[in-house]
Amino acid sequence: MILARLKESLYLVYSNNILLIFMSLVLVVYMAGYHNSHPYNTILWPGDYFIRNWLLLKMHSGFWIKLLFFIPVAMAVMDLINVSIKKPMILLILLASLAFFMPSWLIEQRYYLPTFFFLLLFLPSEKPVFERATLIQSVFLACLTIYGIHTDLFYL
């Protein structure tokens, strides 16, 4: 869905100097303030069993890799700005989520599911082809995740 709105989101940010400055500040805060220091986020079992921890540790393995990982972060932030202008309820969900997440030191995906579901509920609908592609991708990833966890290949 983010890719479906990417051109519109990029235009919105680059045509508005305040949003361009805001995205620059997001980059500075991300590069300077995002650290993976919780003990439960640094545990690696043999074979990178915890995918979440492996990914978080990779994000901090170097400056350029951390900068590369900012690309999806920037795309998501730009998309959230874009849709929150269209649907103000999104902004309310994001502010409530920030109040809930900011005190949390542990990065654990289950804590973010309620926000994710509310965002999916209130996001504007896209063209049916994008909706179907997102559904197919989600079903595939869910099946892969269930298989990986069931066979002890990995854990999220």
Buried (B, 14 or more C-beta within 10 A) or exposed (E): BBEBBBEBBBEBBEEEEEBEEBBEEBBEEBEEEBEBEBEEBEEEEEEEBBBBBBBBBBBBEEEEEBEEBBEEBBBEBBBBBBBBEEEEBBBEBBEEBEEEEEEEEEBEEEEBEEBEEBBEEBBEEBEEEBEEBBEEEEEEEEEEBEEBEEEEEBEE
